[in-house]
Amino acid sequence: MTTNKKGRKITCQIKPHNGMYSFIQSLKENKVYIIKLFTSKSGVTFTILEKDLHIVRRVRKQYKIPIHFSRPDAKQIIQFEWTIIIGLLGFIILPYLCSLFLWQISIEDVSDERKVKLERELQDLHVGERKIMDSLATDSEIRQVLLANNHDLSWIHIKRTGSKMKITSVPAPVIIREQIDQQKPSNLVAFRRGIITHYDLRSGERLISINETANKGDVLVTGVLKKGEKDVIVGAEGQVFADFWLETSFQIPTKIVYDKFSSEQVKILQISPSWKEFKKEQNTENFTELIKSVFRIERNTIVQKSILPVSEQWIQEAFLPMLRMRTASSLSPKGRIMDEKILHMTWSNDKVKGNILYYMNDNIASKSPIHQGD
């Protein structure tokens, strides 16, 4: 009789009884596998496999023998069998596999319409929920596309926490020109020099023709109309657009230090300390700590400082488009930049200085109250 069969074991204890040996012989006839049978003055003790328990109970009823059943491994919480090991591996592997996917994307924006637009643009980039993290575009690629499609945003903040991605849009600052009391009738006066291209008026009379040059301080549209010999003050309302040049300067370091994504460290389950404690002493407390450690997955992004030497190519391809976007944000909604020219750039040991000339079309009119005495 071999003693190498697998399965959970049950210990049977029988007190002295007249039919004890007949009972054991009947177990053998029913092919019950008996392990380690001991006989003493207090009775008989032997071990069986759990699969034979129903046979033992059926034979016991025939002989009317009281038996006390117990498990020799009752103090162990986990029985080290293949099914148990596979179950534990499932607890370990499944959370890790789930952490490889993006499960939630949240977008924060003051406008619901913008949220829908950003969601559509993320879908065009193949960035969506239930997709593998490694297949997604990088944060810089996502930010670059979203900023290119939304000129009224100054920045896109992207934060990844585990399997979640949070996108927050930062609107560009709104340039508010000095407001004048709208109740007072006013003329429209040029606040910069430019060549008049077109008018967008609601009231008032033009004083400067299209394609003529207006100087700073010239009255472009008067709010005083002639009606016979009388002057009727109606006030000028609207906008006057003109072409003009705007010069701006910049100064940047020759070396730009930035944080670059290096790698992502995944602390898988943190199970080693808890496992050692559980193997040393298999009790409920250590088992609870082991289960907790299985579900504790940490993903840490490792960044390193990188230095980008500034070159003329980088200024042309990266810096100037950002500067153009920033300059365009200061224009009125109908204003636009039509051309740009680099006047000059100077390189020193640690800085690059330059001047850029923008050719743009925008409203050059501001209101000037009409004096009507005291």
C-alpha positions in Angstrom: 0.0 0.0 0.0 1.6 3.3 -1.1 1.4 6.4 1.0 1.9 8.9 -1.8 -1.7 9.7 -2.8 -2.7 13.4 -3.0 -5.7 15.1 -1.4 -6.8 16.6 1.8 -6.6 14.2 4.8 -9.0 13.5 7.6 -8.1 11.8 10.9 -10.5 9.3 12.4 -10.5 8.4 16.1 -12.5 5.3 17.3 -12.8 4.4 21.0 -12.6 0.7 21.9 -15.6 -1.1 20.4 -16.5 -4.7 19.7 -17.0 -4.2 16.0 -13.9 -2.0 15.5 -11.8 -4.5 13.6 -14.7 -5.7 11.5 -15.4 -2.1 10.6 -11.7 -1.5 9.5 -11.8 -4.7 7.4 -15.0 -3.5 5.8 -13.3 -0.2 4.9 -10.6 -2.1 3.1 -13.1 -4.1 1.2 -14.7 -0.9 0.1 -11.3 0.3 -1.2 -10.9 3.1 1.4 -7.3 4.2 1.4 -6.1 4.1 5.1 -3.0 6.0 6.1 -1.0 5.6 9.4 -3.2 3.3 11.5 -2.4 3.3 15.2 -3.8 1.1 17.9 -3.6 1.9 21.6 -5.5 1.3 24.8 -7.7 4.4 24.0 -8.8 3.1 20.7 -7.7 3.2 17.0 -6.5 6.3 15.1 -6.1 6.3 11.3 -6.1 8.8 8.5 -8.2 8.7 5.3 -8.5 10.9 2.2 -11.4 13.4 2.1 -12.8 11.8 -1.0 -13.5 8.5 1.0 -15.3 10.3 3.8 -18.8 9.4 2.5 -17.9 5.7 2.3 -16.6 5.8 5.9 -19.8 7.4 7.1 -21.9 4.9 5.3 -20.0 1.8 6.7 -20.0 3.4 10.2 -23.8 3.5 10.2 -23.9 -0.2 9.5 -21.6 -1.0 12.5 -23.0 1.8 14.7 -19.6 2.9 15.7 -19.0 6.5 17.0 -16.1 8.2 15.2 -14.5 11.6 15.8 -13.4 13.3 12.6 -10.7 16.0 12.5 -8.2 17.5 10.1 -4.5 17.2 10.8 -4.0 20.5 9.0 -6.8 22.4 10.7 -4.4 25.2 11.9 -3.3 25.9 8.3 -5.4 28.5 6.5 -4.1 27.6 3.0 -3.6 24.1 1.8 -0.7 24.0 -0.6 -2.4 22.2 -3.5 -2.4 23.1 -7.2 -5.9 24.5 -7.1 -4.9 26.8 -4.2 -1.7 27.9 -5.8 -3.5 28.6 -9.1 -6.0 30.7 -7.1 -3.3 32.7 -5.4 -1.6 33.3 -8.8 -4.9 34.6 -10.1 -5.1 37.1 -7.2 -1.6 38.3 -8.1 -1.7 38.2 -11.9 -5.3 39.6 -12.6 -4.7 42.9 -10.7 -1.4 43.4 -12.5 -3.0 42.7 -15.9 -5.8 45.1 -15.2 -3.2 47.8 -14.3 -1.9 47.6 -17.8 -5.1 49.1 -19.3 -6.5 52.6 -19.1 -9.9 52.4 -17.4 -11.0 56.0 -16.8 -10.5 59.3 -18.6 -11.8 62.5 -17.0 -11.7 65.9 -18.7 -12.1 69.2 -16.7 -13.1 72.3 -18.6 -15.4 75.2 -18.0 -17.4 74.5 -21.2 -19.4 71.4 -21.8 -19.0 71.9 -25.6 -15.2 72.0 -25.2 -15.4 68.7 -23.2 -17.2 67.0 -26.1 -14.7 68.5 -28.6 -11.7 67.3 -26.5 -13.2 63.8 -26.2 -13.6 63.6 -30.0 -10.0 64.7 -30.5 -8.8 62.1 -28.1 -10.7 59.4 -30.0 -8.9 60.6 -33.2 -5.6 60.0 -31.4 -6.8 56.5 -30.4 -6.8 57.5 -26.7 -9.7 55.8 -25.0 -10.8 53.6 -22.1 -9.9 49.9 -21.9 -6.9 50.3 -24.1 -3.3 49.1 -23.3 -1.2 51.9 -21.7 1.8 51.2 -23.9 -0.3 51.7 -27.1 -1.4 55.2 -26.1 0.2 58.4 -27.4 2.6 60.1 -25.0 1.5 63.1 -22.9 3.5 65.5 -25.1 1.9 64.2 -28.3 -1.6 64.5 -26.8 -0.8 68.0 -25.5 0.6 69.2 -28.8 -2.5 68.1 -30.8 -5.0 69.5 -28.4 -3.3 72.9 -28.2 -3.0 73.0 -32.0 -6.7 72.4 -32.4 -7.7 74.8 -29.5 -6.0 78.2 -29.9 -7.9 79.7 -27.0 -6.1 77.3 -24.6 -2.7 78.2 -23.1 -1.9 74.7 -21.7 -3.2 71.2 -21.3 -2.4 69.5 -18.0 -2.3 65.7 -18.2 -2.0 63.6 -15.0 -1.9 59.8 -15.0 -2.6 58.0 -11.7 -2.5 54.3 -12.0 -5.1 53.3 -14.6 -6.7 56.8 -14.7 -6.0 59.8 -16.8 -7.1 63.3 -15.9 -7.0 66.1 -18.5 -7.4 69.7 -17.4 -7.5 72.6 -19.9 -6.1 76.0 -19.0 -7.7 78.8 -21.0 -5.6 81.6 -22.4 -5.8 84.9 -20.6 -8.3 87.3 -22.1 -7.0 90.7 -23.0 -9.5 93.3 -21.9 -9.0 96.8 -23.3 -9.8 99.8 -21.2 -13.6 100.2 -21.1 -15.2 103.6 -21.6 -18.6 104.6 -20.3 -21.0 103.2 -22.9 -23.6 105.8 -22.0 -21.6 108.7 -23.3 -21.6 109.4 -27.0 -18.1 108.9 -28.4 -16.0 109.1 -31.5 -13.8 106.2 -32.7 -10.1 107.2 -32.5 -7.1 105.3 -33.7 -4.9 104.1 -30.9 -2.1 103.0 -33.3 -0.9 103.7 -36.8 -2.3 101.5 -39.6 -3.7 101.3 -43.2 -7.5 101.1 -43.1 -8.8 97.9 -44.7 -12.5 97.8 -43.8 -15.2 99.2 -41.3 -17.7 97.3 -39.2 -19.9 100.1 -37.9 -23.3 100.3 -36.3 -23.5 104.1 -36.2 -21.3 107.1 -37.0 -19.7 108.6 -40.1 -16.4 107.6 -41.7 -13.7 110.2 -41.9 -10.9 108.2 -43.4 -11.2 106.2 -46.6 -10.2 102.6 -47.1 -6.5 102.1 -48.0 -5.5 105.4 -46.4 -3.1 105.6 -43.5 -4.4 106.6 -40.1 -2.0 107.9 -37.5 -2.3 107.4 -33.8 -4.9 109.9 -32.4 -6.8 110.4 -35.7 -10.6 110.4 -35.5 -11.7 107.5 -37.7 -15.4 107.7 -37.2 -17.3 110.7 -35.9 -20.4 110.4 -33.7 -21.6 114.0 -34.7 -23.8 114.1 -37.8 -24.8 117.2 -39.7 -28.5 117.8 -40.1 -28.9 121.0 -42.0 -27.3 123.6 -39.9 -27.6 121.6 -36.7 -25.2 119.0 -35.2 -26.8 115.8 -34.1 -24.8 113.7 -31.6 -25.5 110.0 -32.2 -22.2 108.5 -31.1 -20.0 106.1 -33.1 -20.3 102.4 -32.5 -18.3 99.6 -34.2 -14.8 98.6 -35.2 -12.3 99.8 -37.7 -9.8 97.3 -39.0 -6.3 98.2 -40.4 -3.1 96.5 -41.4 -0.1 97.3 -39.2 3.3 96.0 -38.1 4.0 95.0 -34.5 7.5 94.4 -33.2 8.1 92.1 -30.3 11.3 90.8 -28.6 12.2 87.6 -26.8 15.0 86.3 -24.6 15.5 82.6 -23.8 18.4 80.6 -22.3 20.7 78.8 -24.7 20.1 75.6 -22.7 16.7 74.5 -21.6 16.4 72.2 -18.6 13.3 70.0 -18.5 12.0 66.8 -17.0 12.0 63.9 -19.4 10.2 60.6 -18.9 12.7 57.9 -18.2 10.8 54.8 -17.2 7.8 53.6 -15.2 8.4 51.5 -12.1 5.7 49.0 -11.2 5.9 47.7 -7.7 4.1 44.4 -8.2 1.9 43.7 -5.2 4.6 44.3 -2.6 4.0 40.6 -1.6 7.5 39.6 -0.4 7.5 40.8 3.2 3.9 39.6 3.8 4.6 36.2 2.2 7.6 35.6 4.5 5.6 36.4 7.6 2.8 34.1 6.4 5.1 31.2 5.7 6.7 31.7 9.2 3.4 31.7 11.0 0.2 30.8 9.2 -2.5 32.6 11.1 -5.5 34.8 10.3 -3.6 38.1 10.9 -0.8 37.3 8.5 -3.2 35.9 5.9 -5.1 39.2 6.0 -1.9 41.2 5.4 -1.0 38.8 2.6 -4.4 39.4 0.8 -4.1 43.2 1.3 -0.6 43.2 -0.2 -2.0 41.4 -3.3 -4.2 44.3 -4.2 -1.6 47.1 -3.5 -0.2 47.9 -6.9 2.0 51.0 -7.2 3.1 52.7 -10.5 5.8 55.3 -10.1 6.9 57.5 -13.0 10.7 58.1 -13.1 11.8 61.3 -14.7 15.3 62.6 -15.2 16.6 66.1 -15.9 17.4 66.7 -19.5 19.2 69.6 -21.2 18.0 70.8 -24.7 20.6 73.0 -26.5 18.7 75.8 -28.3 19.4 75.9 -32.0 18.1 78.0 -34.9 16.1 75.0 -36.1 14.4 74.6 -32.7 13.6 78.3 -32.6 12.0 78.1 -36.1 10.1 74.8 -35.6 9.1 75.0 -31.9 9.6 78.4 -30.2 8.3 80.8 -33.0 4.9 78.9 -33.3 4.4 79.2 -29.6 5.3 82.9 -29.6 2.9 83.4 -32.6 0.1 81.7 -30.7 0.7 83.8 -27.7 0.7 87.0 -29.8 -2.5 86.0 -31.6 -4.3 85.6 -28.2 -3.9 89.3 -27.6 -5.9 90.2 -30.8 -9.6 90.7 -31.0 -11.8 87.7 -32.1 -11.7 88.9 -35.8 -8.0 89.9 -35.7 -5.3 87.8 -37.4 -1.6 87.5 -38.1 -0.8 87.5 -41.8 3.0 87.4 -41.8 6.1 87.5 -39.6 9.7 88.3 -40.0 12.8 87.8 -37.8 14.6 91.1 -37.6 17.7 89.8 -35.9 18.9 87.3 -33.3 22.0 87.6 -31.1 23.7 84.7 -29.3 25.6 85.2 -26.1 27.1 82.7 -23.6 23.9 81.8 -21.9 21.0 83.6 -23.7 19.5 84.1 -27.1 17.9 87.5 -27.8 15.8 88.4 -30.9 13.2 90.7 -32.4 10.3 89.6 -34.5 8.0 91.8 -36.7 4.4 90.7 -37.1 2.2 91.9 -39.9 -1.4 91.7 -38.7 -4.9 93.0 -39.2 -7.0 94.0 -36.3 -9.3 96.7 -34.8 -7.4 99.9 -34.2 -10.3 102.0 -32.9 -11.0 103.0 -29.4 -13.8 105.3 -28.1 -13.2 108.9 -27.2 -16.1 110.7 -25.5 -17.6 113.7 -27.3 -17.3 116.8 -25.2 -20.6 118.7 -24.9 -19.5 121.4 -22.5 -20.1 121.0 -18.8 
